[in-house]
């Protein structure tokens, strides 16, 4: 598959077929991306890049060199800036690259990059900024570095100015506010081109002029820290553009022919999205980008002038170019050098520059906007990456996955070594190598992001593997296709035949039924039937319309037995549930019934049970067993799949509560097995919540341990006593014992008595899971909000995953397959049901494309588990039935009283009808289906003639009765008159 939206950095022109664009064309970017198919367009793209693609990393002199006053180096504005105010950290030492060229070269060799971007320190070459202060030792350092790069076949990409202006030029001339800087910079560039140019083919004149002008001379956030003059940033930006143009023309006139290099200016930008879908919001976004990126890009790439939005908003505050200056500046870039990442996004954009819109992290859209706005220039992403906390050492998961995201979009990453991170001091780390600042030799150690990047370069992208491709095939004929609901609608008053009023049919008019005032029909003397409940009829009809074979719902224990005593059972409610399951059976849908559904902090126990200690009380356990027996007695004729407990393995529950829940399940299962199974022929188990947990890193065996630990605590906690050894996982006991000893915690994991061991072990007929999403873990600390202290693991998400509206619930289809394989590997050959699987989406989205994508891909992964991995998968239940009972998850939506079929329902039904994903052109699977269990339908289906005559006779009888009734009524009224 051709990757049409990635740009082949620097020497490769974009392959996108755009026509010549005019300024302002970028305004269509937001519309264009809004129309792309969702969520398919957000899915991860597996592909590789051309063999000629440039893989690079980069640094900046002040961040990494150190040796701030050694060997004749002059002071920079950063040396002065970091010694003022409240700052406590400086870049005096950085990563000490000045003394460790060999270490940096080894790191580059380990990564196997083809290019290395670094900056020259102006005050190291000219100590006071002028050529008269030439420093030979500083020049020799850069010659040695370039020579070393040549030896390992890595091409240098050299930045002339990365924010470290010689302090003398700031104090003596006012820095970039003075137009004299244009000539001084040209003089410095001339020396660098002449001295290093024979070995340098790519030059960046100035890095991120927006930060230099806006924050160096406006907000004062970065060196030289000047503020309180609102017009100064625009004068500085004016001089930066002139200085760049002077250097470019110098190279073009005197060096290009002999050296064959290319020159540009590195421009940084954020990304912004409209807060509303109106045109004025998109124009505000355009203005935001113009004030940051267009400020410098438009003069270089369009017409030598500033964006119209800046001119309208700033008027006389914005300097203007003469016509000659515009012509001199326009076109002075051989490629578009784009910088994107934490140096700007979410860090250095003021509210005033957002123009009331919402900042976002979307490099792909930014690249498209640049292409559209600036007539499709070749792009070199010279900086792209993310950062980790200052305490992050070698396990920098966040950086690694942002790196993955940016590479997926542009395949460019920046930042080789940890160093002084400008205005954030040493508070963050952004490098691919961890530098121990406390060791004399500044020891370099590759981070996980470095290992990841190296392997990515080796593979030249993300080649598609067989497991990433959709599978073709079908499930067995007896596969259970179901839908799940946490509960059903209960209305225990029958509505059919409950209205005694008499109506007249206006047959000659509009056909409406008109109520006869004051007249009531005689009471019908018959017992209520299950068909009398309109709520049951509606729900069963909706289930039948889905064409599922199974329907899973939960009973309400506290409503059936409010006091907890079986003798006080609500018979009316039990009758309703009995009717519901019997009506399901009539339409050939198998009920799957849960006795108790854990609802988190909201209690679902009978009030007396809750008051007497809840699940920690033995009384509650015995009451549950009695409740289970009652349900088996009353409903078991129609229910062939029982769930004792649904999702009891809540991490927030105390282990003592979990212990009692296991005993309650076991008692209920033993009751069914001993008293009801033979007569009713059903099966019973419990459902465990099992979201998958993936190691954040998978480079060695140790990386897997945190994920295994989490799975043992989440799933093994309940699974191992029932399906395995009859005791808790050894990892749980050893880990909690270790934590108790070290941290003085009191994590008490109960011990099974021999009696309980025998009671609990083996109490299952199948293994059922509910699965919704996947997370990643590692044994580091990066974000205290998602760090699990008890297990000492950090939870994260891969930022390339499709995110759902529900917090921390990305869409990761392959996680289901891995979960199923984990169960099968632990409990070999056990039958497995996926009892709930679904995604939350806005209830107003009836074209629920995210859910369509979710169901297709998750079910396809289930098929892989069955057909490729040999998993004994018995059934799949989509979650959920409707939005009324499970808001945001339903395949039925509701507008007032109207029931809406969402798009996902049609797609799910199509998968069911094909029993999976048969390959095109294959012979359809031949399955014989059981006949409909509908005793009331017998006459019509088996004896059609007798049935028809009986129906006619019944209609005639009713008509005669009504005729006689109204004739008598009319006669009485006539007699009275």
C-alpha positions, -999 to +999 in steps of 0.1 A: +000+000+000+014+034-010+018+058+019+006+089+001+005+112+031+040+108+043+066+132+030+100+118+020+121+144+038+145+168+022+157+154-011+124+136-020+096+156-033+061+148-022+042+122-043+008+138-036-009+150-067-017+186-057-020+214-081-003+247-075-018+262-043-025+298-033-020+313+001-049+304+023-055+270+007-046+254+040-079+266+053-095+235+037-073+211+058-098+208+086-127+201+062-106+176+043-097+156+074-132+158+088-145+139+058-120+110+060-135+077+071-136+074+109-122+055+126-104+036+098-083+066+090-070+067+126-059+031+125-023+022+127-006+021+092+017-008+085+041+001+057+078+007+050+096+036+035+118+039+003+153+027+007+165+062+002+146+075+032+167+096+057+168+084+093+182+110+116+186+122+152+197+155+165+210+177+193+217+213+201+250+226+212+240+243+245+220+212+255+247+187+252+282+201+248+290+214+283+325+229+287+308+263+288+340+283+295+367+259+284+393+262+256+384+298+248+347+295+245+329+328+252+297+332+272+264+328+255+231+345+264+221+311+280+251+311+303+240+345+315+203+338+315+206+306+337+226+326+363+198+350+369+165+349+387+154+317+405+170+292+381+190+264+398+201+243+369+224+253+340+238+237+308+273+242+319+281+205+316+251+193+295+259+157+284+296+167+281+297+159+244+327+183+241+348+157+259+330+126+246+329+126+208+337+089+208+307+081+231+284+101+208+297+084+177+292+050+193+256+059+201+250+069+165+265+037+153+242+018+177+212+035+162+224+030+126+210+064+115+221+079+082+222+116+093+230+135+125+217+170+131+237+191+155+243+228+160+275+249+161+280+271+192+286+306+179+305+317+210+327+286+208+338+295+173+338+333+178+340+339+215+325+374+214+305+369+182+329+385+157+355+370+135+382+388+153+375+365+183+382+333+164+387+303+187+408+276+171+402+250+197+364+254+193+367+250+155+389+220+160+362+203+181+337+206+153+362+194+127+369+163+148+332+157+151+325+160+114+355+138+106+343+112+130+308+113+114+324+108+080+343+077+093+311+060+105+293+071+073+268+094+090+261+127+072+260+159+092+230+183+092+244+215+107+225+243+124+244+276+125+223+291+153+203+272+179+195+300+204+229+304+220+239+339+209+273+352+221+265+372+252+287+401+240+264+407+210+234+409+234+250+433+259+269+453+233+243+456+206+210+446+220+211+412+203+186+404+175+168+437+181+197+454+163+199+453+125+237+450+128+231+414+136+223+407+100+258+414+089+274+398+119+254+366+113+264+367+076+300+369+086+297+340+110+279+319+084+305+327+058+332+313+081+312+281+088+304+275+051+341+280+042+355+259+071+331+230+072+311+231+040+331+205+021+316+178+043+282+193+050+254+190+025+225+202+047+225+235+065+200+251+089+206+288+094+184+295+125+164+271+146+128+280+155+129+318+151+094+320+166+108+309+200+138+332+197+116+363+189+084+356+208+098+341+240+133+354+240+123+390+234+086+389+243+076+367+272+111+363+286+106+326+290+139+318+272+172+336+268+179+365+268+147+368+289+136+402+277+099+412+282+075+441+286+079+454+251+051+440+230+065+453+197+100+440+202+093+403+191+082+415+157+113+437+152+135+407+162+116+384+138+122+410+111+159+409+116+160+371+119+145+368+085+169+392+070+199+374+086+187+341+073+182+355+038+217+370+039+232+336+048+212+318+021+223+342-007+259+340+005+258+302+002+239+304-031+263+329-046+297+316-033+294+280-021+266+260-037+284+253-070+314+239-053+299+223-022+265+211-036+246+217-004+212+230+006+201+256+031+169+264+050+155+278+082+140+254+108+104+266+115+084+252+144+047+250+148+019+237+170-013+223+156-048+237+163-083+225+157-116+245+156-135+246+188-167+245+167-173+235+131-181+270+118-161+288+091-150+316+115-135+289+138-114+275+109-103+310+100-092+315+136-072+283+134-056+296+102-047+328+120-032+309+149-009+290+125-001+322+106+011+339+138+034+311+147+045+293+115+033+317+088+051+346+104+084+332+089+071+306+064+051+330+042+080+354+036+103+325+027+079+304+006+051+327-008+057+364-014+083+379+009+056+394+031+038+387+064+005+368+065-026+390+061-039+380+095-008+394+112-011+426+092-048+430+102-042+423+138-010+442+143-012+470+118+017+495+125+033+473+151+044+449+124+075+460+105+072+459+067+097+449+040+105+471+011+098+456-023+135+449-027+137+432+007+106+410-001+122+398-033+155+392-015+138+371+012+113+352-009+125+318-020+155+316+004+147+280+014+158+249-004+134+228+016+108+232+043+126+223+076+097+216+100+100+212+138+072+198+158+070+185+194+073+195+230+095+225+223+063+242+211+032+220+213+014+224+246+044+243+261+052+276+245+019+287+228+002+315+247-036+316+249-036+347+228-020+328+199-048+301+200-074+326+190-100+308+211-094+275+194-081+241+208-045+231+205-040+195+194-011+172+186-015+161+150+017+162+129-001+146+100-026+175+096+002+200+101+022+185+072-009+185+050-015+222+059+021+231+051+019+213+017-014+231+008-004+265+022+031+267+007+026+250-027+039+215-019+075+221-008+098+192+000+097+188+037+124+178+062+111+171+097+141+183+116+127+179+151+100+156+163+097+137+196+084+138+231+098+139+266+097+120+298+099+131+334+132+142+349+133+110+370+130+088+339+161+067+333+162+041+306+126+031+305+110+060+287+077+045+275+059+078+268+088+090+246+089+057+228+052+056+219+051+093+209+081+085+187+062+057+172+033+080+166+053+107+149+073+082+128+040+066+117+030+101+104+063+114+092+090+090+101+113+116+115+125+118+151+148+142+168+170+143+199+198+119+205+211+127+240+197+140+272+208+175+278+198+208+292+162+213+280+161+250+276+134+267+297+125+235+316+161+230+329+167+193+338+131+187+346+125+166+315+144+141+294+140+139+257+170+119+244+173+084+231+202+078+254+201+082+292+230+103+304+239+098+341+248+134+350+262+122+383+290+101+368+324+117+359+323+104+323+286+112+318+279+075+311+255+070+281+230+042+282+205+035+254+169+040+265+141+017+253+132+044+228+167+041+213+163+003+210+129+008+194+142+035+170+172+013+160+149-016+152+126+007+133+155+018+111+165-018+106+130-026+093+127+008+075+093+014+090+064-009+101+062-038+078+029-056+079+030-090+096+006-119+089-011-114+123-019-078+114-040-088+084-077-097+086-085-134+087-110-153+066-130-182+079-162-191+098-170-203+133-186-237+140-223-241+134-232-243+171-213-210+178-232-188+203-238-154+188-252-132+216-258-097+229-254-086+265-272-062+287-266-053+323-303-055+330-336-056+313-366-033+315-391-045+341-428-035+341-447-061+362-482-048+353-495-065+322-507-039+296-526-061+272-564-064+279-560-041+309-580-013+293-618-019+298-628+010+276-649+005+244-638+020+211-656+026+178-637+022+146-644+051+123-643+029+092-659+055+068-637+084+080-600+085+089-600+049+103-592+060+139-604+043+170-627+066+190-633+059+227-670+056+237-674+079+268-689+062+299-689+027+283-668-001+295-666-037+283-673-065+307-641-078+325-624-106+307-622-136+329-589-151+321-555-154+336-527-131+326-503-145+301-467-138+294-477-122+261-497-096+280-465-078+291-458-051+264-423-045+278-414-081+273-429-083+238-409-051+228-376-064+242-379-099+229-388-085+195-357-063+195-335-092+205-351-114+178-345-086+152-307-088+159-307-125+148-286-135+178-289-170+193-283-159+229-292-130+251-273-123+284-288-102+312-286-099+349-313-105+376-317-080+404-312-099+437-322-070+459-355-066+441-363-103+439-355-109+476-355-075+493-351-089+528-325-115+518-349-143+529-362-166+502-395-169+520-400-131+512-394-134+475-412-111+451-433-136+432-446-110+408-410-101+397-400-138+395-430-144+373-419-115+351-384-129+347-400-164+340-421-149+313-391-130+298-369-161+295-398-183+282-407-157+256-370-157+245-371-194+241-402-192+220-383-172+194-353-196+196-331-173+217-312-189+246-313-169+278-280-164+296-288-153+331-265-137+357-275-140+394-254-111+407-237-084+387-210-064+405-218-027+402-187-011+418-194+011+447-231+010+442-245-018+463-266-044+446-272-066+477-304-068+496-304-040+522-302-063+553-272-081+538-255-048+531-262-037+566-248-069+582-214-066+566-220-072+529-200-100+513-177-103+543-206-118+562-211-156+561-248-148+562-246-131+528-228-161+513-255-185+525-283-161+514-268-160+479-268-198+478-305-199+487-312-171+462-294-191+435-315-222+444-347-202+441-337-189+406-327-224+394-361-237+405-382-210+390-363-202+358-341-232+351-365-249+327-357-221+302-322-211+312-293-233+300-264-210+307-261-195+342-236-169+354-233-169+392-212-137+395-205-112+368-172-093+370-165-099+407-127-094+402-128-057+409-093-044+418-108-021+445-123-050+464-106-062+495-091-097+493-114-109+521-144-099+501-130-117+470-125-148+491-162-148+502-173-142+466-154-173+455-172-193+482-206-179+472-200-188+435-188-223+445-219-229+467-242-218+439-224-240+413-225-270+436-262-265+442-269-264+404-246-294+398-261-315+425-298-306+424-307-292+389-282-302+363-296-336+356-332-324+351-324-291+334-293-299+314-277-265+318-242-252+325-229-226+350-198-205+356-188-169+364-176-140+342-143-124+349-134-090+337-103-094+315-089-064+297-055-073+282-023-061+297+007-058+273+043-053+283+053-017+273+086-031+262+094-065+249+131-065+244+139-090+271+123-115+295+122-090+324+100-067+305+072-093+306+071-097+344+051-066+352+023-076+327+022-111+341+020-097+376-010-075+367-028-104+350-023-127+380-037-101+403-066-091+380-076-124+366-057-152+383-070-139+416-104-156+408-094-179+380-067-200+397-088-211+427-116-222+403-099-234+371-064-242+384-048-253+417-076-243+440-055-216+456-044-181+447-016-176+422+019-180+438+028-146+424+001-129+445+012-145+477+050-138+472+045-103+460+021-093+488+044-109+514+073-089+499+053-056+500+042-062+536+078-068+547+093-038+528+067-012+529+049-021+562+016-026+543-010-051+554-022-068+523-039-098+538-046-126+513-068-152+529-059-189+531-082-216+518-091-243+543-091-278+530-129-277+530-130-244+510-103-257+487-125-287+478-155-265+476-141-240+452-118-260+429-134-271+396-167-252+400-170-243+363-184-256+330-167-229+309-145-199+312-163-166+305-146-132+301-158-097+295-132-078+275-132-042+263-097-027+259-059-031+264-033-012+284+004-014+287+026-017+318+062-015+329+079-013+362+088+024+362+073+056+375+064+083+350+028+095+358+016+093+394-020+093+383-017+060+364+009+044+386-004+014+406+015+016+438+005-019+451+018-036+421+046-011+414+036-008+377+030+022+354+000+020+331+002+037+298-015+036+264+002+035+230-007+069+215-010+054+181-041+034+192-076+046+183-090+063+214-127+058+224-147+085+242-143+064+274-113+074+294-084+050+292-103+027+269-085+026+235-096+003+207-070-025+205-085-055+188-055-078+190-058-076+228-088-099+227-068-126+209-040-124+234-064-126+263-080-157+249-046-173+244-036-164+280-067-183+293-060-213+271-023-215+280-032-214+317-062-237+316-056-259+286-087-268+265-112-250+287-143-239+267-144-201+265-171-175+260-165-138+253-195-127+274-193-090+268-173-070+243-181-034+232-171+002+230-187+034+242-198+060+217-219+091+217-255+081+221-265+106+194-243+089+168-267+064+152-242+059+124-218+045+151-188+040+129-164+034+158-186+005+170-188-009+135-150-008+133-147-022+168-170-052+163-156-062+129-120-061+142-125-077+176-146-105+162-120-110+135-094-114+163-117-139+180-118-159+147-080-159+146-080-173+182-104-200+171-091-210+137-054-203+140-047-208+176-070-237+183-089-219+211-122-237+221-142-206+217-179-213+222-195-179+218-192-141+214-216-116+230-216-080+218-221-054+245-246-039+246-282-043+237-295-007+240-286+027+253-315+028+278-299+001+300-262+006+291-258+043+279-233+047+251-228+010+245-261+000+229-268-010+193-303+003+198-306+040+203-336+059+215-352+093+207-380+099+231-402+068+226-388+058+192-363+029+190-335+035+165-314+008+149-278+019+148-254+011+119-235-014+142-266-036+145-268-041+108-231-049+106-232-073+136-262-090+120-243-094+088-214-111+106-238-134+123-256-143+091-222-153+076-211-170+108-179-150+106-158-138+077-159-164+048-134-159+021-148-145-012-159-172-035-160-200-010-190-224-007-214-211+020-213-230+053-242-255+056-257-254+091-290-269+102-308-247+126-331-259+154-368-253+148-385-224+166-397-234+201-431-218+200-459-240+214-485-214+205-474-215+169-481-253+165-515-251+149-504-225+123-471-242+114-481-279+115-518-278+105-523-247+084-559-255+072-572-263+106-554-233+120-569-210+094-605-222+100-600-219+137-588-183+133-619-175+111-642-190+136-627-171+165-631-138+146-667-146+138-675-154+174-660-121+186-679-102+160-713-118+169-706-111+206-700-075+200-730-072+177-753-087+204-738-065+231-744-033+212-779-044+201-789-050+237-774-017+248-792+002+221-825-015+230-821-004+266-814+031+257-845+032+234-867+017+262-856+044+286-866+072+263 
